[in-house]
Amino acid sequence: MSFQNISRQAITEFVFKGFDTVQSPLVVGVVMLILYILVMITNTANICFIVMDKRLHQQMYLFICNLALVDIVFCTSACPTMIGVLVVRHNSISYAPCIVQMFLFYFCSLMEAFAISVMAFDRFIAISTPLRYHSILTNVRCVLISIVLWLAGSAIMAVLPATVVPLQVCYSTVKYMFCDYASVIRATCVDPEPYFNMLSILTSVLIFGMFSFICLSYIKIVIVVARMTSKSDKKKAFNTCFSHLIVVICFYAPTFIRTVLTRIGVVLTMEERNGLIVGSILGPSLINPFIYCFRTKEIRKKLFKLISKAIFAEKRKQYI
């Protein structure tokens, strides 16, 4: 039977080959596992702080909560599979979970860009029209914006599984370390180039479109701040935007590096490509909660209060 005649039903699972050349896979896997656990704990803690404290039920914190939720789903879409391959050598996945993983990875990547962009818009409104901020961005509107973005993101990224599912599968191996679009398309019987071009156009328009929106927001913010006469107001505006700027850099830097290197003809090794992808997944998701935890006064105070209570309770037990 030729490869062209093999139907999808004949291949029920894929085998990952992306980590075959990794030296000390167990060490790499354990490090990834520790980072993944940190991502889950820190982002969940941020969400709990915001949900449980009514004083934090404000616009900015609702968007921080949304970003933390995106980070949790984003990491969970790919990290457990990679950790399983490295630590326990479970290097296979069934067809249906593979398609779901592919969708979630690109969907959450887009949602990360959406979440960061809407936070830039929030900072622009807060600085440019502070007196009207609470009337323009009410809590209800913030929640509605987040819901609309989740629905829009899922609708947009549904095009990826829609173009893959009808295709016949000819190969049971996945070239990379989890089910991304390129690796799944390579496992089918079709010429992958048109599908790669479609994905490149889609992701470029969305990701770079969101980045352009962020840049325009900050250009307007700079213009507003430049017109301020009070140094304290300028410092307050800078502190308001600094945390968000770090988040923007952490998310876009790995993506831009990988895109630029590819476009100028630099051929990345499998290890280099894997490193950039892992960095783009774990990096922002791990850094974001720490940034907003230690840069946001209300969350920082609540965290220190909880730690102080825990220390006091422990000392009290020792004296009893």
Secondary structure, DSSP 8 states (H G I E B T S, - for coil): --GGG--GGG--EEEE-TTTT-SSHHHHHHHHHHHHHHHHHHHHHHHHHHHH-GGG-SHHHHHHHHHHHHHHHHHHHHHHHHHHHHHS---EEEHHHHHHHHHHHHHHHHHHHHHHHHHHHHHHHHHH-GGGHHHHS-HHHHHHHHHHHHHHHHHHHTHHHHHHTTS-B---EESSSS--HHHHHHTBSS-SHHHHHHHHHHHIIIIIHHHHHHHHHHHHHHHHHHT---HHHHHHHHHHHHHHHHHHHHHHHHHHHHHHHHHTT----HHHHHHHHHHHHHHHHHHHHHHHHHHSHHHHHHHHHHHHHHHHHHHHHHH-
